[in-house]
Amino acid sequence: MDKMIFTMLNSMKNVQTKQTNNAHEIANAVTPGFKKSFSEQTRSLDVHIPGAHNSRAMPVSKATNLVNMDPGALMLTGRDLDVYVNGVGAIAVQGPEGQDLYTRRGDLSVAAGGALVTGTGDLVLGDDGPITIHPGTNVSISTGGTVSLIPAGANQPVEVGRIKLVDTAGQKMMIGENGLFQAQQGVLPASAEITLTSKTLEGSNVNVVDSMVRMISLSRQYEMAVNMIKNAREVDAAGASTMRLT
């Protein structure tokens, strides 16, 4: 009886974790470039105590946080620094420790110091490190990721650098707490095959309807586990009462 109760408690804990992730996805349904990224497997492990019955179990969970790289919807914005990464490519950005990390978020802008950053303030990497935009006008980004502008006092555009674009096809991408992706097999090389669509953004690949249905399903699973615990308590009380009568 105790084993069933502990199994149900493990199930409730697993459902709570899934509910938290599902709520996180719903909250980011309108975040540019947001990706679904959760995978967890949970099993119950019997706890053996010498000389006693195996009446206890504990959860053993393995979370992978694999990123679902399915593209989101293309949204036309008309803004020069907005880009949509075609296919399953990604933009390379600088991580907190200087490492290469990746994102699909294409709402780029120029920071106060001239650095090209994403909507979350991450430095966009080029072939030779972070891209810096010098004072000028008509900043634009080509299909190949080349950043150009017309310097102050000039009439012709000049190239500032090329955004490092990587191909994630066939790669297992993990997501960190900062929302940036990281390849399981280290740093990805720049790919000339990945292109951008300018003046557009990628929407989230979260399907709100699916997420709401999943929320209802998880709520019912949690309620079922609670009812099982109540039934186990009633059966245990009935058994104890029978023992007293005998």
N, C-alpha and C positions, 0 to 999 in steps of 0.2 A: 504493500500500500504506500509506504514511504517513497519507494522507487517511482511509482506513478506520479506522486505529488511533485517530486524533484524534477521529473521529466517535463511536467506541465510548466513548472517555474522556468525551466530552461527555454521552453517554447515561448513563454511570455517575454522573456528577455530578448530573444531573437526577433520577435514581432516588434518590440519597442525600437530596436535598432533599425529595422526596415521602415518603420513609420517615420523615424527621424530623418532618414535619407529621402523618403518620399516627400516629406514636407519641404526639405531643402530644394528638391527639384521643382516643386510647384512654385516656391518663392523665387526661383530663377527662370521661370518660364519666359520672361521677356528680357533676360540678360543677353546681350550680343555674344554669339559664339559659345554659349554655355552648352556643356555636354553631359549627358547622363553617364554616371561613372560609379557603379556600385555592384559588387558581386561578393556574396558571402555564403559559405557552407558551414553548417553547424551540426555537430553530432554529439550524442551523449556518451560519456565515458564512465564506466563503472569504477567506483572507488572500493578497492579491496583492503579490508582490515584483517590481519591474521587472526583466526579463531572466531570470526564473526561472519554473518551472512553479507552478501553483496547487496545491501539495501540502500546504497547511496549512489548518486550519479552527479556528474558535473558537466557543464557545457564546454565543448572545445570548438571554437569558431576560427575560421580562416577567411579573412577578408582580403580581396585582391585589388579592389578599387580600379579595375580595368576601365579605361575610357571607351565609351561608345562613340566612334568617330564618324557616324553617319551625319552627313551635312544637314544643316538646318535650312530654313527657307531664305531665299535671297530677297533682301529689302532695299529698294531704291531710295537713297537719301539725297543725292545731288551734292554732297559735301566732298571737297577735293581729297581730303585725307582719310576718308572711309574706304576700306577695301574688303572684298570678299575673297577668301582663299578657295580656289577651285579644287574640286576633287577632295582627297583626304590629306591634303598638305597642311602645313602649319607654319606660323611665324616664329622664328627664334628670338627669344628675349633673354636678358641677363638675369640670372637668379640671385638670391641674396648673398650667396658665397662666390659670385662671379662665374658660376657654371651656366652651361646652355640649358635653358628650359624652353617650353613651347606653348603656344596659345593659338586659338582660332579667333580671338577677339580682334576685330579690325577697326575699331573706332580710335584711330591714331590722332595724335596732336603733338604740338611742339611745346615743350616745357619752357620755363623761364630762362633756363641756361642754354636753350637751343637744342636740347636732346629730343629725339623722336621717341615718344612713349605711347603705350597703349592706354586704354580708358582707365586701367587700374594703376597707372604710373610706372609700369615696367619698361625698362630701357629696351628698345628694339635694336637687334644686332644686325650688322652688315657684314661684309667680307672681312673687315679689319676692326671689328669691335662695334661698340654702340655708335649709331648714326647721329651726327650733330648737324643741325640745320643752321647755316650762316644767315645773317640778315639779308632779306630780299623779299621778292614778291612772287606770286603765281607758283606756289609750291604744288607740285603734282607728283603722282606715283603712276608709273607705267604698268602695263600688263605683266611685264617681266619682273617688277618689283624695284625698278630704278627710280630713285627720288631725284627730282630736278627742281630748280628754281631760277629766277632771274635775279642776279645779285644787284645790290643798290648801285645805281649809276650805270647799269649795263642794259642792253636791249635784247641780248640773246640768252636763252636758258643754258645752265650748266648742270652737269650731273654731280650730285652730292654723295651718292653711294647707292648700293643695291641692298635691299632688304634680304636677309638670309631666309630663304624658304626651303623647307625640308619636306620629304615625302614620307608619310607614316604608313603607307600601304605595306601590309605584312608585318608590321611592328606592333608589339604589345605596349601600349602607352598607359602609364600610371598617372594618377592625379594626386597632387599634394594639398595640404591645407590651404595654401595660397591660391589654389585654383589653377595652377600651371601644370602642364604635362611634362612627363619625363619618360624617356624610352628605357625599357628594361635592359637593353643591351648597350647603354652608354650614349655617347653623342652621335647625333645623326648628321650626315654630310649635307651640304647645300645641294639642291636639285634644280637643274635648269628646266625640268619638265613641269614644275609647279608654277602656276600662273595666278594672277589676281584679276579681279573685276573691280575697277575703280568706281567711286561714288556710290557704293552699295555696302550693305552690312549683312552678316549672316545672323539669322535668328537662332534661338535655342532649339535643340532637337528634342525637347521635352514635349510630349503630347499631353496636354492638360486633362483631356477626357480619360485617357488611360491611367493617368496618375490619380484622378479622383476615384475611378473604379478600384484601383489598387488600394487606396486608402480605406474604402468601404470593406473590401475583402480582408485586409489586415485587422480592421476593427472587429470583424466577426470572428476571426481566428483567435484574437485575444479574449473575446467574450466566451468562446468555446472552452478555452483553457481554464478560465475562471470557473465555469460551470463544472468542469471535470474535477477540479480541486474540491468544490463543494460536495460533489457526489462521493468523492473519496472519503471526505470527512464523515459523511452520513453513513457510508458503509462501515467505516472504522468504528463509529459509535455504536452501530447495530451489532457488530461483532463483539465489542466489549460488553455490551448489555447481555448478549447470549452467554458469554463466558461467566458472567456473574450469576445468571440463573442456574447454570449447571454446577 
